[in-house]
Amino acid sequence: MMLTEQQVSEVLSRYPDILSLGGRFKDIINCGNSNNEFVLKDILEKESEPYWNAFLTRLNNFIKSTSKIYLSKKKLRNKIYSSPFSTMWELEFANYCTSQNISIIPEEKTVGNSNVDFKISLAGSDVLVECHARRLKKKEEKEHVAIGDITRDLANTVTGKQNENEIPSDLKMPLILAIDGNYAGVDPINVESFFNFRSKEFHFVSAIFLKHTGSYTIIQNTYSKNSLTAQQINELTTRV
């Protein structure tokens, strides 16, 4: 079922903070991607189903608590239109940081033309953060695939950003990969294996901040040239 602009308006009226980002309803309807992944319009079409209703409610709540850190509503809404799953995780990580009183800046330019999702401040020093979440494909939902291993996808994403110099391999400050491990086949054990097998490629990655079974864990990369200090780890992981 293809939603009309009026129907999009009616659905979003129940999620005022998503609606507050502005934009044109026809842009939501026309948005798609080449990987056959779920975009916002697909979720709005299924809004009456409990899972998707809960997804939109969480997305709405995270926007309410974190949208103020984004300088551009247009950038944020375009990311939500085209990549709602990965953007949800970015917002959740931002919400976690603000709840911890950790200073966070989105889409911070770093070295030259390079950029990552966030720059945060830990123990008085800058730390870069790149967020990664599994993106649900329409085929997977039809086949009732609940979990998919994103380890290879993660490696491809990081390698791609490195090749494009968005994450330079000679980075002089710590870099954290923040991963939403739920439904992604990722746990602390295979994260450590990821570092062990790719130590030369990912020596610039300081640690992985992992969401797994509802809790957050930080896993240090023992091969990193830019390790986090004990105080930085404590600030990131100790609940305030």
C-alpha positions as CSV (number, residue, x, y, z in Angstrom):
1,M,0.0,0.0,0.0
2,M,1.4,3.4,-1.0
3,L,0.6,6.1,1.4
4,T,-0.8,9.4,0.2
5,E,0.5,12.7,1.6
6,Q,-2.7,13.0,3.6
7,Q,-2.1,9.6,5.2
8,V,1.5,10.4,6.0
9,S,0.3,13.6,7.7
10,E,-2.3,11.6,9.7
11,V,0.3,9.0,10.8
12,L,2.9,11.6,11.8
13,S,0.4,13.6,13.7
14,R,0.7,10.8,16.3
15,Y,4.5,11.4,16.5
16,P,4.9,15.1,16.9
17,D,8.6,15.2,17.4
18,I,9.2,13.4,14.1
19,L,6.7,15.8,12.5
20,S,8.5,18.8,14.1
21,L,11.6,18.2,11.9
22,G,9.6,19.7,9.0
23,G,10.0,18.7,5.4
24,R,7.5,17.8,2.7
25,F,5.4,14.7,2.9
26,K,6.0,13.8,-0.7
27,D,9.8,13.6,0.0
28,I,9.0,10.9,2.5
29,I,6.9,9.0,-0.1
30,N,9.5,9.3,-2.8
31,C,12.5,8.4,-0.6
32,G,14.0,5.0,-1.3
33,N,17.5,3.3,-1.5
34,S,19.3,1.0,-3.8
35,N,19.7,-1.8,-1.2
36,N,16.0,-2.5,-0.7
37,E,16.3,-1.5,3.0
38,F,13.4,-0.2,5.0
39,V,13.0,3.6,4.8
40,L,10.7,5.7,6.8
41,K,7.7,5.4,4.4
42,D,7.8,1.6,4.7
43,I,7.6,1.9,8.5
44,L,4.7,4.5,8.3
45,E,2.8,2.0,6.1
46,K,3.0,-0.6,8.9
47,E,2.4,1.8,11.8
48,S,-0.7,-0.1,13.0
49,E,1.5,-3.2,13.7
50,P,2.9,-3.2,17.3
51,Y,6.6,-3.6,16.4
52,W,6.5,-0.7,14.0
53,N,4.4,1.4,16.3
54,A,6.9,0.9,19.1
55,F,9.8,1.7,16.7
56,L,8.2,5.0,15.8
57,T,7.4,5.8,19.4
58,R,11.1,5.3,20.4
59,L,12.3,7.3,17.4
60,N,9.9,10.1,18.4
61,N,11.2,10.1,22.0
62,F,14.8,10.1,21.0
63,I,14.3,13.0,18.7
64,K,12.6,14.9,21.5
65,S,15.5,14.3,23.9
66,T,18.4,14.8,21.4
67,S,17.4,16.9,18.4
68,K,18.7,20.0,20.0
69,I,22.3,18.9,19.5
70,Y,21.8,18.8,15.7
71,L,22.5,22.1,14.0
72,S,20.5,21.2,10.9
73,K,17.0,19.7,11.1
74,K,17.2,19.1,7.4
75,K,20.2,16.8,7.7
76,L,18.6,14.9,10.6
77,R,15.2,14.4,8.8
78,N,16.9,13.3,5.6
79,K,18.8,10.6,7.5
80,I,15.6,9.5,9.2
81,Y,13.8,9.4,5.8
82,S,16.4,7.2,4.2
83,S,18.1,5.3,7.1
84,P,15.7,5.1,10.0
85,F,17.4,2.1,11.7
86,S,20.9,3.5,11.7
87,T,19.7,7.0,12.6
88,M,17.7,5.6,15.5
89,W,20.9,4.1,16.9
90,E,22.8,7.4,16.5
91,L,20.0,9.2,18.4
92,E,20.1,6.5,21.1
93,F,23.8,6.9,21.5
94,A,23.4,10.7,21.6
95,N,20.7,10.3,24.2
96,Y,23.0,8.0,26.3
97,C,25.7,10.6,26.2
98,T,23.5,13.5,27.2
99,S,22.1,11.4,30.1
100,Q,25.7,10.9,31.2
101,N,26.5,14.6,30.9
102,I,29.0,13.9,28.2
103,S,29.5,16.7,25.7
104,I,28.6,15.5,22.2
105,I,28.7,17.2,18.8
106,P,27.2,15.5,15.7
107,E,28.9,15.1,12.3
108,E,32.0,16.8,13.5
109,K,34.6,17.5,10.8
110,T,38.0,16.1,11.8
111,V,41.1,15.9,9.7
112,G,40.9,17.5,6.2
113,N,37.7,16.2,4.6
114,S,37.2,13.3,7.0
115,N,34.2,13.1,9.2
116,V,32.5,10.7,11.6
117,D,29.1,10.7,13.3
118,F,30.1,12.4,16.6
119,K,32.8,14.0,18.6
120,I,32.5,13.6,22.4
121,S,34.6,14.9,25.3
122,L,35.9,12.3,27.8
123,A,38.2,13.3,30.6
124,G,38.9,16.7,28.9
125,S,40.0,15.2,25.6
126,D,38.2,14.8,22.2
127,V,37.1,11.3,21.2
128,L,35.5,10.5,17.8
129,V,32.6,8.1,17.5
130,E,31.3,6.3,14.4
131,C,27.9,4.6,14.9
132,H,26.8,1.4,13.2
133,A,23.6,-0.5,13.3
134,R,22.0,-3.3,11.3
135,R,19.7,-2.1,8.5
136,L,16.7,-4.3,8.0
137,K,16.1,-5.3,4.4
138,K,12.5,-5.9,3.2
139,K,13.5,-9.4,2.1
140,E,14.5,-10.2,5.6
141,E,11.2,-9.2,7.1
142,K,9.3,-11.3,4.5
143,E,11.5,-14.3,5.4
144,H,11.1,-13.6,9.2
145,V,14.9,-13.1,9.6
146,A,15.3,-11.8,13.2
147,I,19.1,-11.8,13.4
148,G,21.8,-11.1,10.8
149,D,25.5,-11.0,11.4
150,I,26.8,-7.5,10.7
151,T,30.5,-8.3,11.4
152,R,31.4,-8.3,7.7
153,D,29.2,-5.3,7.0
154,L,30.9,-3.5,9.8
155,A,34.3,-4.3,8.3
156,N,33.2,-3.1,4.9
157,T,31.8,0.1,6.3
158,V,34.9,1.0,8.2
159,T,37.2,0.0,5.3
160,G,35.0,2.1,3.0
161,K,35.3,5.2,5.2
162,Q,39.0,4.6,5.5
163,N,39.4,4.4,1.7
164,E,37.5,7.6,1.3
165,N,39.6,9.2,4.0
166,E,36.6,9.8,6.2
167,I,38.4,7.8,8.9
168,P,42.1,8.3,8.3
169,S,44.3,5.4,9.3
170,D,46.8,7.9,10.9
171,L,44.2,9.3,13.2
172,K,45.9,11.0,16.2
173,M,42.9,10.8,18.6
174,P,40.8,7.9,20.0
175,L,38.0,6.5,17.8
176,I,35.1,4.5,19.2
177,L,32.8,2.3,17.0
178,A,29.4,2.4,18.7
179,I,27.5,-0.7,17.6
180,D,23.9,-1.7,18.2
181,G,24.3,-5.4,18.6
182,N,20.6,-6.2,19.1
183,Y,19.4,-8.4,16.2
184,A,22.8,-8.1,14.6
185,G,24.6,-11.3,15.6
186,V,27.2,-9.3,17.6
187,D,28.4,-9.9,21.1
188,P,31.5,-9.2,23.1
189,I,33.1,-12.5,22.1
190,N,33.0,-11.9,18.3
191,V,33.9,-8.3,18.7
192,E,37.2,-9.4,20.3
193,S,37.6,-11.9,17.4
194,F,37.0,-9.0,15.0
195,F,39.9,-7.1,16.5
196,N,42.1,-10.2,16.6
197,F,41.6,-11.0,13.0
198,R,41.9,-7.5,11.7
199,S,44.4,-5.9,14.1
200,K,46.6,-4.4,11.3
201,E,43.6,-2.9,9.5
202,F,41.9,-1.5,12.5
203,H,44.7,-0.4,14.7
204,F,43.2,3.2,14.6
205,V,40.0,1.9,16.3
206,S,40.4,2.4,20.1
207,A,37.4,0.5,21.3
208,I,33.9,-0.7,20.5
209,F,30.9,0.6,22.5
210,L,28.4,-2.3,22.2
211,K,24.7,-2.4,23.0
212,H,23.9,-6.1,23.7
213,T,20.8,-7.5,25.3
214,G,19.8,-4.2,26.7
215,S,23.1,-3.2,28.3
216,Y,26.1,-1.3,27.2
217,T,29.7,-2.6,27.2
218,I,33.0,-1.1,26.1
219,I,35.6,-3.5,24.6
220,Q,39.1,-2.1,24.2
221,N,41.2,-2.8,21.1
222,T,44.5,-4.0,22.6
223,Y,46.2,-3.4,19.2
224,S,45.1,0.3,19.1
225,K,47.7,3.1,18.8
226,N,45.1,5.5,20.4
227,S,43.9,3.7,23.5
228,L,41.3,5.1,25.8
229,T,42.5,6.0,29.3
230,A,40.9,4.4,32.4
231,Q,39.3,7.7,33.3
232,Q,37.8,8.0,29.8
233,I,36.3,4.5,30.0
234,N,35.0,5.3,33.5
235,E,33.2,8.5,32.3
236,L,31.7,6.6,29.4
237,T,30.4,3.6,31.2
238,T,29.7,4.7,34.8
239,R,26.0,5.6,35.1
240,V,25.3,9.0,36.6
